[in-house]
Amino acid sequence: MTDTFDLRELLDSEARRINSEAFIADDPVQFPRRFSSLPDIEITALLCATLAWGNRRMICRDCEKLLTLMDNQPYAYVIDEGYLDLDPDINIHRTFFGRNLRHYLRGLRAIYTRHGSLNDFARAIGAGEAEAPAWRLAEGLNAELSSANSGCTDSRCLPVNTSTTALKRLNMALRWLVRRDGIVDLGVWDSITPAQLRIPLDVHVGDVSRELGLLCRRSNDRKAVEELTGRLREFNPDDPTLYDFALFGIGMRL
C-alpha cells in the first residue's frame, strides 16, 4: 500500500469511523471524561494512561478500581493525602501496586500545591516551547516525583530514562488532554498544541504502521515515534495524532 493518495484516504476514512462517541465506552478515555474540574480530569487522565498496557477490558476494569479507591474524587484524594493510608501491596493493575501509586501521588500533590494544575506546570517548565513536549514533561514530572519521594525514582510511574523511550502512555494522556475536536478527546489544555503531539506508539501501532509503509524503523522507540509522527504530519500537520484512531481501526481489521 504505497500510493500516498490512497493511504491518506484510508487514514481519513478510518479516523472518521473510529473517532466517534461509540469509541468511548470501551476505552480508558471514558474515565477522565466523567469529570468537569480540570484537576480531576488531569489526574484521572495521567493515572489511567499509566495503567494502559494490556487488554483494554482489563485496563478499564482496573481504572474503575483505581477511581473507586480514590472515592471518585481524585483531586481531593491527592491534596488530602488519602494515599497515606493506602496498602502498599494492593494490586492495582498488573505490576502496578499501591506503593507505586503512593509514589506518583506524592509528586502530583507537590505539583498541584505549587502550580494549581498540570497544565500550568507544563507551561512553567516550558513543555510547549520544547522540541518534544512529552519528553520535557516526563523529565519535569520525574524530577517532581523524585523530589517528593526523598530522591527515589519509580519506573512503574514513568520511564526514568527518557532519551530513548517512546513514552506511549504519556503521549496517550496528552492526546486526551490536548486534542480538541469535541468528539473523544477532551482538549482541556492550552500549554501544548495538537500540532505538537506525538503518536502513542506501542507494538500494535508499530506493526500496523510498518504494514502500511508509514514506519521503517524496527524498534518501537523515540526515534520511531518521531518518524511515524512526521509521516502523519504530511497528511495533517495541525493534528497528526488524529490518525491514532485510524491506526487502531486498521489494526482491528488486519
C-alpha positions, 0 to 999 in steps of 0.5 A, spaced: 500 500 500 504 505 497 500 510 493 500 516 498 493 518 495 490 512 497 493 511 504 491 518 506 484 516 504 484 510 508 487 514 514 481 519 513 476 514 512 478 510 518 479 516 523 472 518 521 469 511 523 473 510 529 473 517 532 466 517 534 462 517 541 461 509 540 469 509 541 468 511 548 465 506 552 470 501 551 476 505 552 480 508 558 478 515 555 471 514 558 474 515 565 477 522 565 471 524 561 466 523 567 469 529 570 468 537 569 474 540 574 480 540 570 484 537 576 480 531 576 480 530 569 488 531 569 489 526 574 484 521 572 487 522 565 495 521 567 493 515 572 489 511 567 494 512 561 499 509 566 495 503 567 494 502 559 498 496 557 494 490 556 487 488 554 483 494 554 477 490 558 482 489 563 485 496 563 478 499 564 476 494 569 482 496 573 481 504 572 474 503 575 478 500 581 483 505 581 477 511 581 473 507 586 479 507 591 480 514 590 472 515 592 471 518 585 474 524 587 481 524 585 483 531 586 481 531 593 484 524 594 491 527 592 491 534 596 488 530 602 493 525 602 488 519 602 494 515 599 497 515 606 493 510 608 493 506 602 496 498 602 502 498 599 501 491 596 494 492 593 494 490 586 492 495 582 493 493 575 498 488 573 505 490 576 502 496 578 501 496 586 499 501 591 506 503 593 507 505 586 501 509 586 503 512 593 509 514 589 506 518 583 501 521 588 506 524 592 509 528 586 502 530 583 500 533 590 507 537 590 505 539 583 498 541 584 500 545 591 505 549 587 502 550 580 494 549 581 494 544 575 498 540 570 497 544 565 500 550 568 506 546 570 507 544 563 507 551 561 512 553 567 517 548 565 516 550 558 513 543 555 510 547 549 516 551 547 520 544 547 522 540 541 518 534 544 513 536 549 512 529 552 519 528 553 520 535 557 514 533 561 516 526 563 523 529 565 519 535 569 514 530 572 520 525 574 524 530 577 517 532 581 516 525 583 523 524 585 523 530 589 517 528 593 519 521 594 526 523 598 530 522 591 527 515 589 525 514 582 519 509 580 519 506 573 512 503 574 510 511 574 514 513 568 520 511 564 526 514 568 530 514 562 527 518 557 532 519 551 530 513 548 523 511 550 517 512 546 513 514 552 506 511 549 502 512 555 504 519 556 503 521 549 496 517 550 494 522 556 496 528 552 492 526 546 486 526 551 488 532 554 490 536 548 486 534 542 480 538 541 475 536 536 469 535 541 468 528 539 473 523 544 478 527 546 477 532 551 482 538 549 482 541 556 489 544 555 492 550 552 500 549 554 501 544 548 498 544 541 495 538 537 500 540 532 505 538 537 503 531 539 506 525 538 503 518 536 502 513 542 506 508 539 506 501 542 507 494 538 500 494 535 501 501 532 508 499 530 506 493 526 500 496 523 504 502 521 510 498 518 504 494 514 502 500 511 509 503 509 508 509 514 514 506 519 521 503 517 524 503 523 524 496 527 524 498 534 518 501 537 522 507 540 523 515 540 526 515 534 520 511 531 515 515 534 518 521 531 518 518 524 511 515 524 509 522 527 512 526 521 509 521 516 502 523 519 504 530 519 504 530 511 497 528 511 495 533 517 500 537 520 495 541 525 493 534 528 497 528 526 495 524 532 488 524 529 490 518 525 491 514 532 484 512 531 485 510 524 491 506 526 487 502 531 481 501 526 486 498 521 489 494 526 482 491 528 481 489 521 488 486 519 
